[in-house]
Amino acid sequence: MVLKLNVKRLNRLSWLLAAIIGLIFYVIYFNNGPRTSLYPYTLLSFLAIALIGHVDVSVMVFLGRSFSIKSRLFTLYRVLVTYPVSILVYLLLWPLCAYLAHYQKEIWSINLFLAFVASGILMNSMVLIMHDSVLLYEHRLQADLEVEKLRASNAEAKNLLLKQQIQPHFLFNALNTLKALYHKNPLSADDYIVHMASFLRTAISKQYTNLSTLNQELEFLNSYLEMQRIRFGQALQCTIEIDEHDKEHFFLPSLSLQPLLENALKHNNFTPSSPLIVHIKKVGDWLVISNNLQKKWVNISSTNSGLANLAERYQLYSGDEILIKNDGGVFSVSIKLLKNEDSHN
């Protein structure tokens, strides 16, 4: 991770620090020094801190072109350059202070010389500490951002992998069904191919899409449903009770509904005289998909492309759980619908 300098924030901090030090100097000098030199000395203090701050920023920008901000060489060269410059700034203030003091002899004493050198060191240390706090803050923000990006990328990759598990399973069943239909009813097989093409086209277009409108999901489900109606006829019945307005104003993770219908077909016995009845309706903010239970006596192997797949994808994307109920007569899955502001599209 490359840490970048926020030059504007560093310069603003330099001006702020200069204003604070200048104000402190003003208050102290106001109570202890001659009023004639109050404003000039305050202005000089303000400009000195501001200049030291901007010098440090300029040095960091220059060194940042050759060294990593977190490297030891960057820190070493920064210290070696900024401290002498800060001392020089305060030594240049010395004659100005002497001028404002009307060239009083005591202004040129060794003690005052050392005081100005110490002031340069002290002020530069304060500037370095304040600027380092900004760098640390920026580093933390950038680190948090990188972590969030990694989490999002991981979730995207996992979500894509889970969606990719759906298609091979579907294709295996669809091609077997198509083969059987061409032997029994070629016209029905032709219709089946049309719906299968529509289904696959939508599935491919949704491969890298996290969310779809409820209407898009229902249209995708309808392609799959028509294929199964050709296959099973009156043995499969499905009703959808959703207002047209809600279809465009709510969202679901892409490829959510088809695996639920496939799951119901896979685990239940059904005939024209004892059909599988599927209801899809909106209840509050939830979409409820239910079917009557006519479970197969033979254990069916699972490929994790149905209910478990959807539960994991939904948890990855929204952080919510799907609700599963089984009262022995009816099996239902409830998915909380996402609103427009939650869509992240």
N, C-alpha and C positions, 0 to 999 in steps of 0.2 A: 504494500500500500504506500503510495507516494503522497507525503504530506505537502500541501500547497500553502503558500503564504497568502493570508487575507490582508493585503496591503492597506486597503481602505480602513479596515477595522483597527489595524495597528497604528495608522496615522491618527485616527480619531482618538485612540487611547492616549497617544502622545500629547495631543492638544488638551485633552481632559486632565492629564497629569500635570501639564504645565499650568493650567488654570488653577488647579488645587494648590500646588506649591506656591504659585504666585499669590493666591489669596491668603495662605498661611503666612507668607513673608510679609504681606501687607498688614495683617493683624498684629504680628509681632513688632514690626518696625513702627507701626502707628503708635504703639504704647511706649516705645523705648528710643526711637530715633528722631532726628530733626525732620520737621514736616517738609522742608524744602526739597529733600532728597527722596521723599516717600514714593512718589509716582515714578521717577526715573529708575530707582532701585527695583521697585516692583515689576516694571516693564522689562528691565534687564533680566531679572530672575525668570520671568515668564518666557522670554525669548530664548534664554539659555537652555531651559528644560525642553522646550519645543524643538530647538535645534538638535540637541542630543538625541531626542526621540526619533526625529526624522533621519538623522545620521545612522542610527541603529537599524532602522527599517531599510534604508538604502544599502547598507552593508549586507544585510540578510538577503536582499534581492540579488545583489551581485554574487555573493557566495553560493546562493541557491542554484545558480546556473552551472556550478561545477561540483557541488557537494550535496549530499542528502542533508536535509534539515536536521535529521536525527543523528548525524554522524559526529564523531569526536572532532574531526578536522574543522567542520563547520563551527562548532562551539569554540574551539581554540582560536581560530582566525578572527572570529567575531569579537572575542575578548581582547585579543591583541590589537585590534584596530580601534574599537569603540572607546576603550579606556584612555589611550593617549589622546584621541580626538576630544573627549570630554574634558580632560585636564587642560588641553589647549584652549578650548572654548572659555573655561573659567579664567585662565591666565590672560586671555585677551580682554576679559571683563575688568581685570585689575587696573589697567590705565584709565579706563572709563570711570571706575569707582574713585580713582585718585583725582580725576578731573572734577567729578561731582563733589568731592571733599575739599576742593580748592587746593590740591597739592599739599595737603598736610603731610609733614615728614613721617609721622608714624604710620601712614598708609603703606609705606614701602618696607616695613619691617619684615623680618624672616618669618615671624609668626603668622602674619597675614598671607605671606606666600604659601606657607604650608596649609593655611586655612582654605585658600582657594584651590590648592591641589586636592585636599581632602574633600572639598565640596564637589569637585569634578568626579572623584571616585565614587562618592556617596550617591550623587544624582544619577550617574551612569548605572550603578548597581540597582537603583530603584527602577530605572527604565527597563533594564534587562529582566528584572523580576516580573514587572508588569507585562512586558511583551511575551515572556515565557509562559505566563498564565494564559494569554490569548492563544499561543501556539498549542498549549496543552488542551485548551478547550476545543480548538479546531480539530486537533488530533482525535479527541474523544468523539466529537460529532461525526468525523469522517469514518472512524472505526465502527460506530454504531450504524452508520449508513451502509458500510460494506457488509456488516453482519446481516442487516435486513435484506440487502441484495442477494446475499448467499442463501438466506432462508427462502426468499421468493424464487430464486433460480432452482433450488432443490425441490420446492413444492411444485414448480412448473414441470420439472423433469419427471417427478414422480406421478404427477397428474397425467402427463402425456403418456407415460408408460402404462398406467392403468387404463387409459382410453384405448391404447393400441391393443390391449388384451381382448377387447370386445370384438374387433373385426375378424380375426382368424376364426373365432368360435362361431360367429354369425355366418361367415362364408362356408364353413364346413357343412352346417345345417342347410343353408340355402341351396348349395350346389347339389346336395343329395336330394333335396325336395324337387329341384328343377329336373333332375334326371328321372325321378319317378313320375312327374307330371307329363313329361314328353312321351312316356310310354302309355299313359292313360288318356290324357286330354291335351293335345298340342295347343289348342286355342287358349286354354287356361295357362299353359306354360308360357305362351307369348305375353299374356297379361302379367304374369309373375315376373318376367324379365324386365318389363317396363317399370314396375314398382321397385324391383331390386336395383335397377340402374339409378332411380331417383334416390333410393335409400343410400347407396354407396356414394353418390355424388355429394349428398348432404354430409355424410359421415366424413368424407375427405376434407370438405370445406370447413368443417367444425374441428378438425384435428388439432389446430393450434389456438382454438378459441375457448376461453375459460367459461364464459357465460353466454346464454341465449335467452331471448325473450320466451315467455311461456308459449306464445303463439308459434314460434319457430320450433320449439320442442314438440308441440302437439302435431305440427305438420310433419315433422320427422317421424314421430310415432305412427302417424296415419299411414305413411309409406310402408312401414313394417307391418302394421295391422292389416292392410289390404293384402299383403303377401300371405299372412297367416289365414285370412278369410278364404283366399283361394285354396289354400291347403286343407283347412278344416271345415269350411262351410259354416253351417248353422251350429256347429259344436262350439264355436267361439262367439261370444256376444260382448260388446264393449259399448258403454255409454259414457259420454263426457258432458258434465254439467258445469260450465264455466262461462261467465259473462264475456262478451267480446271486448269490453273495455279493459277487463283484467288481463286479457291475453297479451296486451301490448305494454302493460305497466308493471308487470312482475317478471322476475328473471329466475332461471335455474342453471345449475352447472350443466354445460353441454353434454348431450348424450346421457341424460338422467332417466327418462321415462321408458325408453325401449328396453333396457336391461330388466326393468321391473316386470314388464309384460312377458318378456322371454323367461324370466324366473317362474312366473305363474304357469306358463305353458309347460315348462320343463318338469315341474314337480306335481302336476295334477293330472288325473284321468278325466276325460271329457268326451262326450258323444253328442250327436244331435238331440237325443232324448234326455240327456243329462249334461247340458252345456256348461262350459266355464264362463261365468258371468263376471266381467270386470267393470268396476265403477271408478271414474276419475272425477273428482269434484273439489271445489275450493271451499274450505271451511275456515273462516277468518283469514289469517295470514298463512294458512297451511294448505298444501295440496295433498289430498288423501287419495291413495290408489288402493282399492280393495278388491278382493275376489273371494268367491265361495271356495271352501276347501273340499277337495276330492282327491286326497293325496294318493300317490302311487304307492303300492305295497313294495315294489322293488326299489332298493336304494339307488339313487342317481348320483354319479360322481360329479363333483363340482370343479369348475375351472377358475373360480374367483372372478368371473366376468359379469356377475349379476349383482346380487344384493350387497355382498361384502365389498365389491369393487366400488359401488356407488357410495356406500357408507364411508369408505376411506377417502374418496375424492371430495365428498361433501365436507368432511372434517378438515381436510387439507385446505380447502378454499375458504369456507365460511367460518370454520371453528365450531359449528353447531353439529349436533347429532341428529340423525333421522330416527323417527319413532316407529317401532315395529310392534304390532299387536297380533296375537293369535289366540282367539277364544275357542278354538276347536271347530268352529263353523265358518268363521270368516277370518281371512288373513289380510292385514292392511299395513301399508307403509305411508307414513306422513312426513312430508318434506316442507320445511319452512321456506316460503317464497321470499326471494330477495327483492327489495324495492330498488327504484332507479338510483338512489343515492348510494346504495350498497353494491352497485353493479361493477365498479372499478373498470368500466369499459372506456 
